[in-house]
Structure formats: structure tokens, C-alpha cells
């Protein structure tokens, strides 16, 4: 949808940076978003150095993180930020008044219900996403955190240890958090604008100064020749991620405007461009749409790391890893040779949330219920559902091809290389075909797009499923990284 005159200055939050928006020609909502995240980055460094666990109490760290988070929300979203605070306080009441056997159910229904109502209102307020950053993004992250904490609190108080999986037992919360701890977890300045969702116990361990120490204890340092535990610094990881962020920002500012997704359904373009050329252009415009996600998620990861949060341990080479909260793996995304590999490396924390609050807990039909939850969480724009349903079909077809054909190409290196090249091309084009409606949002442009593509991926997927036998999967129904769960996570305009 074309932006009306004056759109670059439209925002629901502060107009303080209006002159900068006009100077750069960038929408004010995006300027506010970037300004808050950059300020959060500086605050995170200060927070780690001057309000570290050795310099300030946990209460002070909680209070600082909460107050700054609230300020950022109001700066970016103005009066609409009230939705965040209303949902947080409603669920705090539920957490303290509901019975433990039902706490996760009540919290889930209220959080998802409120989010869905806001998604519905968003269509009428923002007219198919004319504002690229609005209160629904933070509300979605808060919904994830509310439901995550409620489920983990239910595990810790309402269930026996033998009823839990190893992961559920590790993350179980044994006591209800105080109001300050609760607000800090949900509204802290490091994640309120762009996430990601993290586990409550990990966050509390970070505030109390146990986060890195806990991970280091998993390694036998004496065997490695250390007399004492090392002191990992996040500075290198932060600098690396900021470089990725800068490159992503440059690509976003240069590519996205020059290669708009709407052009692939332009009448003149469709009339004059051959089908194969349109496929190539579809890949280009999809690549041009990615940098904003790479920018937002990588910057959010860097903010958390700068505060000292996100340490995940030591890899086999002895390198300190700061990817506990990472939401994507760009290299694996861009080199993916299967639909499964692609979606497992995109929006990683949301995939983990879907697994923990739905798939692992569903009493029946866990896959179907997880799909439904993913759809509701993403919103009610029709384009999301076109992407969602198309993704299911293509995933099943890709799995059938892989299970029935891949082993024939493993006998020699040339065959394996040829297989990887072909599957890379098909995977990338299939992803482009699938996610285009996510950007278009509305029904009419989506149907026009698929007609211009002759519904070729839909047709090919159906033919594959009819022609090839579907072999049973060699994993249990509750396998943590079940591919069907990962498929429910798609690109979302957060």
C-alpha cells in the first residue's frame, strides 16, 4: 500500500526526532525505533559496567531495567504503550490469584486473547501496516514472556519433577516472582522494543550475577589448564553483531526502496517479463526485504550482550559463545539446502516458545494446535495465513523428496555437490514464493501474485505428495526440535 503524503513523519510515539525523519526521508516510527535501540545499547554498556552485580543490588538492577524499558515504550508508541502495561498487570493479578493447576491456562487465554483483539484493531488503526513499527511487536514479545513464565511456574509448583522433561525441570520456577522481578522480566529496556523472549530463570540469574558463572561451571577448566574460572567479555560478540547490524542497515536503506515487493504484481512488469525472469526478480525483492529483520534482531541481540546477558557457554574449540538469545543464523539461512534448515535458523526464539508452551504440553494433536497458536500469535492479516498454509504444503513435499531421493546422491562427491546446488536453488525460490504474502498482507495482491506464478509451487508440491510415499519420521512425537514445530515460525513484521 502506498504511503500517503506526510507518512514519513507519522508515528504513535514521540515527535522529538521529527526533523531527523524529514532530513533522512525515513518514517518517524523507524527513526524512534532505531534511536531507542541505540540508546539501549549505550545504556546496556553502562548497566554492565556501573550497575553490575558487584556494584549494585538486584533490586536496583531490576528497577533501572524496568524504568528505562517503560520510558522506551512510551517514547516509541505513546499512548498505545498502555496496552503493554494493561496486559502485564492483568496477568500479574492472574499469577497471584489463580490456582497453580490453572495458572498457565488463565494466563495463556488472557494474553493471547488480548493480543488477538489488538491485532484486529491494528488493521483499522494502521491500515495494513502503514506503520512499520507499532505496539503490536512489543505486545507479541510480552505475550511470549507471560505464557512462558506461567507455564514454567506451573511446572515448578504444580507438577512433580518426574512428570517433567529435562528441559522443563531445568527451567521450572519454584516461587512466584515479586512485582519488581515480574515487571523487570517483562518490561526491561534490553528486550521491550524488539525482544527476544528469554526464560525467566535465565533472566533472574543474569540480574543476580549468576548467568555467566552457571554456564562456565559446565566446563572442566582444570582439565583445560585453568587455575580459576575465566571471565568472558561480551565486547567482541557485540562488535561483531554491530558490524552485521551496520551492513544490514545499509542494505535496507539502499535495496529495500529500490526493489519493492509490490513491483512483482505490477501489470506492466507482469506483461513484459518472462516467467523465469520474474522468478529471479522474486528472489531479489525477497532478499531486499530481509535486511530489516537482520538489523532489528541482531541489534536486539547485541543490546542484551552489551548488558552481559546472552552467554551460552563454550564451544568445542574453546570459544566463548554469546548466542543464547540469538534469533537467527544468517549464514545457515542464506546457504540452506532444505526448507527445514531455513526455518530452523529463522526466528529461533519464537520456535522455542512454540515448543515450550504448546507442543510439549498439548494433550492431543500437538502439531495442529501448535500451527493454530503460531497463526494466532502472528496476527490476522490474510497474507500471514497464505504463507502459513503454503509453508505446510511445501514442507511436506520437501520432506518427501529428501526421504525418498537424497540417499541416491550421497555415493560420490560430484553427485552430492550437484544435489546441494539444486536443492539450494529450489529452497531459496520456495521460501520466496511462500513468504511473499507475508509482506503483501492483503488477499487481493496475494492472489494476483500466485496467479502470476501459476501456483507452480502449490501444484508441484501436491504432485510430489501424490507420487512419492511418505515415510514415517524416525523421531518421537515430543522431539524438541521437531521440524513441524519449526515450520510454524515464519517471517513476521515485528
N, C-alpha and C positions, 0 to 999 in steps of 0.2 A: 504494500500500500504506500502510495506516495505521501511524503511529508508535506503538510500544509505550510504556507508561509509562516515564518516565526517558529517553526518546530525546533530548530537548533537550540532555542533558548527555553524550551518547555521543560519543566521539572515539577515534581511534587514537593521538593525539598527547598533548601536554601538557594537564594539568588545571588549570594555574595560573589560567586565566580562568574556571573553573567558577562562581564567584559571579556574575560578569557575565552568563554564559549564563543562570543561573537568574533573575536580575533582569530581563533583557530577554525571556526566553522564546524565545531563539534557540538552535538547536542549537550545541553547543560546537565542532564541526568548522568551522562557518561563522564563529564568533567568532575561532577561531585563524587561519583563512584571512585574514580582514579585518585582524586585528591584525598579522600578518606583512607584509601588503602595505602597510599604513600605515607600519609601521616601516621597510620597504624604501624607501618614498617619502622619509622623513626621511634615511635613510642615503644615498639617491641624491643628494639635495641636498648633503650633507656630502662625499660622494665627489667630486662635480664641483668643489666649491669648494676643499676642503683636500687632496684627493688627485688633483687634475687633472694632466694630463701635464707641466705646468710645475713642479709641486710634488713629484711622486713618480715613481719609475721604473716601467716597465711591469711588472716583476716584483712590485713592491709592490701595484700596482693589481690585477693578476691574483690575488694571494694574498688580498687583502682581499675581493674579489668572491666568491672561491671559499669562503672560511671562513664568511662570512655566509650564503651560499647553503646550505651544508651545515647550518648551525645552523637556518635557517628550515625546511628539510626535516624535520629531526629534531623540531622543535617542533610542526609540523603533523601529522606522520604517525608519529612514534615509531619503533618497531622496523620498521614496514613500509617506512620510508625505506631500509632495507638493500637493497631491490630496485633502487632507483635507483643505488646505489653498485656493486652487483654487475654490473649491466648496463654501466655506464660502464667499469669496469675490465676486463671481458671484452672489450669492443670496443677498448679501448686495446691489449690484447695482440694482437688481430687486426690492428689498424692497423700495428703494428710488426713482426709476424711473417709476415703474409700477403704473397704476391706482389702486386705492383701490378696486374697484369691481373685479379686476383680479389678485390682488397681490398673493392670495393664490393659484390660478391656475398656474400662471407662476412659482412660487417658487416650487410648487409640481412637475411640469413637469421637470424642470431643475434638481432638487435634485434627483428625482427618476431616471431620465434618466442617469445622471452622475453615480449614484450608480450602475445601471444596466450594464453600459459599464465597470465599474471597476470589477463587478462580472464576466463578460465574460472574461476579461483579466486575472483575478485571476486563472482561470482554466489552462491557458497556462503558467503563471508565476510560480504557486505553485504546479501544477500537483496534483490536488485533495487533497489540504490541507496538503501538507507535512510540511508546517509551521503552527503550531497550533495557533499562534497569528500573524496577519498581519494587514495591513492598512484598510482592509475592515470592521473590527469590529468597530473602531472609526468612520469610514465613515458612517456606518449604524446609529450610535447614533446621529451623526451630522445631518444626513438626517431627523431623527425624530424631532430634535430640530428645524431645519429650517422650516419644514412643520407645526409644532405645533405653532411656533411664527407667521408664515404667516397667518394661519387660525385665530388665536386669535387677530391679528392686524386687519384683515378683519372684525371680529366681533365687535371690539371696535370702528372702524372708519366708516366702510361701511355698518353697519346694525343698525336697530333700536332695542332698548332694548326689546321691546315686541316680536321681532322675535326670540329672543334667549331663549335657555333653561336656567334654573337656574345656571347650571354649566358653560355654555358658558358666561353668563353675569358676573359671578364671576371672570372668567379668562380672560375676554376681555382686550386687551391692547389698551389704548386710544391715545397714541402717538408713533411715530416711535422712536426706540432706537437710541442713538448715536453710533458711530463706536466703542467706547470703551466698552459700555454696550453690544453691539452685539457680539463683539469678546469674551468678558468675559463669556457671557452666553453659547456660542458655544464651546469655547476652554479652559475653566477653568481647572486647574490641578486636581480638585476633580473628574471630570467625563470624561475627554477626552479619557482615556485609556479603561475604562470598563463601562462607563455610571454611573447611568442610566439617561434616559431622564427625565427632570423635566419641569414644567411650567415656563414661563418667569416671570410672576408676583411673583411667589414664590421665584425665584432666586433673583430678584431685591430686594424683601423685606428682604431676608437674607443678602445681601450685605449692605443694608442701616440700618440693625439692627432692622427691624420691624417684622421679621419672627416669632420668638417665642412669642412676645407680642401680635400679631394678634390672634394666637391660644389660648392664655391664656384668652383673652377677651371674648371668647365664653363660659366661665365658670363663674358662680356666686360665687366668692371666699368669699365674706362676709357671704354668707349662710353656707359656709364650715368652718367659724370661722377664716378666714384670714383677717388681717388688710390691707395688701397690696399684690400685685401680687407676687407669688413665683418666684424663679429664677432656672428653671430646668437645671441640668447639664447633658451633654451627656456622661459623663465618664463611668457610669455604663453600658449604652447601648453599648458603644464602646468596653468595656472589654468583655462583653458577646458575641458580634459578633466576636471579635478576637479569643475567645475560639472556636467558631464554625469554624472559618477560619482555625485555627491550626489543629483541628481534621480532617477537610476536606482535608487539605494538606497532612497529614499523610496517610489518606485513599487513596488519589490519588497516592501517591508515592509507596504505598505497594500493593494496589489492582489492579489498572489500568494496571500495567505492567504484573501482574500475571494472569489477566483474560481479555485478549484482545478480542474485539468484533469479529475480523477476525476468531477466532478459531471455531465459531459456524457454519462456512461453510467449515471447513477443511474436506477433503474427508475421512480421517481415522476416524475422530470424527463422521461424519455422518454415516459411515458404521458400526461402532461398538456400537453406543449409541442408546438406545431405545428412542422413541418419547417423553415419559414423562420426561425422564432424560434430554433430550435436552431442553424441556420447562423450567425445573428447572435451567439449566445452562444459558439459555437465561435471566432469572431473575437475576442471579448472575452477569453476564457481564454487564447488563444494570445498576445495582446498582453500579458496579465498575466504570462506566462511569460518574456517577452523581457528585462525589466529586469535579471535576474541575469546574463545574458550581456553586456548593455551595460555593467553595472557592472564585472564581472571583467575584460573585455577592455580597456575604456577606462582603468581604473585601472592595469593592467599596462603599457599604452602610456605613461601618464603617468609611471610609475616609471622607465622607460627614458629618457624625455625629460628627466626631472629630473636624471639622471646625465650628460646630454649626448649620449645615443645616440638615433638615430632621425631625424636631419636628412636630408631627401631632396632639397633643392635650393631653387630659386626658381621660382615660377610666372610666368605671362605678365604678371601685374600687379606683379611685383617683390616679392611677399610670400614670406617665408621659410616653408618647409613642413617640418613635423615629423611626417610620416606614413609614413616608411619602414617602420615596424613595425606600423602600424595594422591591426587585424584586421577592422574593419567600417566602413561608411559609413552611419550611421543614417538620414540624410535620403534617400539613394538606396534604402535598404531600405523605408522607410515609404511612399515615393512610387512604388515600382516598378510599371511597367505591363506587365512581362513576367516570366516565370519566370526567364529568363536574367539580366535586370537584378538581380533579387532575389538570386540565388545568387552573382553576381559580386561582390556587396558584403557578403557574409556569410562569416566565417571566411576572410578573404583570404589569410592567410599559409599556411594549410593547403592551399588551392588551388594556391598557388605551389609548395609542397613536392611535391604530387602530380605536378605538371607536370615539375619538375626531376628527380625521382628515378625516375619511372616513365614518364610519357607520352613524354617526349623520348628515352628510352633503350630503350623496348620494341622488340625486333626484329620483332615481328609483333603484330597485334591490339592496338595501344596503348590504344584506348578500353576494350576489355573488360578488359584487365589493370589499367588504372587504376581501373575500377569495383571490381574484386576487392580491390585494395590499400586503397581507401577503406573498403570494408566491413570488412576485417580490422583496420585501424587503429582504427576506431570501436569495435569490440568484438564480443561475441557475443550480446548481448541481442536477442531476436527482433524487438522493436519497431524497432530500427535497420534491419533488413533489409526490413521492411514499408515504412518510409519511403523507403528506398533504391530499391526496385523500383517503388514508386508514382511516385517522382520521375522515374525514367527515362521512364515511360509518359506522364506529364503534360508533360514537357519536349518529347518528340517531337511530341505533339499541338499544343502551343503554338507550336512552330516551324512546323508545317504550316499553322496558321491565319495566322500572321504572314506567311509567304512567299506565301500564296495570296490573302489578303484585305486586308492593310494598305494596299496601294497605292491601293485604291478610296477610301480615306478621307483622302487627302492633297490632294485637289483644292480644298478650302475649309477655312477656319478652324473653322466650326461642326462640320463632319464630323470634323475632327481632334480637337477637344475631346471630342466625343461618343465617339469611338473610345478616347481616353485614359481617360475616365471608366469606360467599360465594362471595358476591359482591366485597369484598376487594381482594380476590384471583383473581377473573376474571378481575377486573380493573387493577391490577398490571401486569398481564400477557398480557392484551390487550395493555397497554401502551408500554410494552417491544416489543411486536410484531409490534406496529406502528412506534416506533422511531428507530428501528434498521437500516433502510435505511438512516436515518439522519447521522448516524455515518459512514456507508459504502460509502455513496456519489454516487458511480457509479452504472450503470444499471446492469452489469453482476453479481456482488456479491449480489445485492438486489434480482434479480430474483432467483438466486441459493438459497438464504435464504428462500424466500417464498415457493419455491418448496419443500425444506426440511421440511417446516412447513405444507405442503399440503394445503396451502392457507386457513387454517381452520377458521381463524377469518373472512376472507372475506366471505367464504361460510356461516358460522353461522350468520353473520350479515345480509346477503341477505335473508336467510330463516326466520329470525326474522321479518324483514320488510315485507315479504310476508305473514307471518302468523298472525301478530298482527296488529290491527287497530292503525293508527296514530292519536292520539287525539290532538285537537288544543291546542296550548300553551296559558296559562292564563296570558299573558302579552302583552303589546303593542309593536308595531314594533320598537319603539325607546327606549325601556327599557335599561338603562345604562349598566347593567351587563348581557345583552343578551348572552345566552350561545353559540350561534353560532359564535358570535364575538370572545368570549374567545377561541373557538376551533381553530381559525385561528392562534393562537400563539403556536408554538412548540419549542422544544429544538433546539437551534442553536449554532453552534460553533462560538462563538464570540471572 
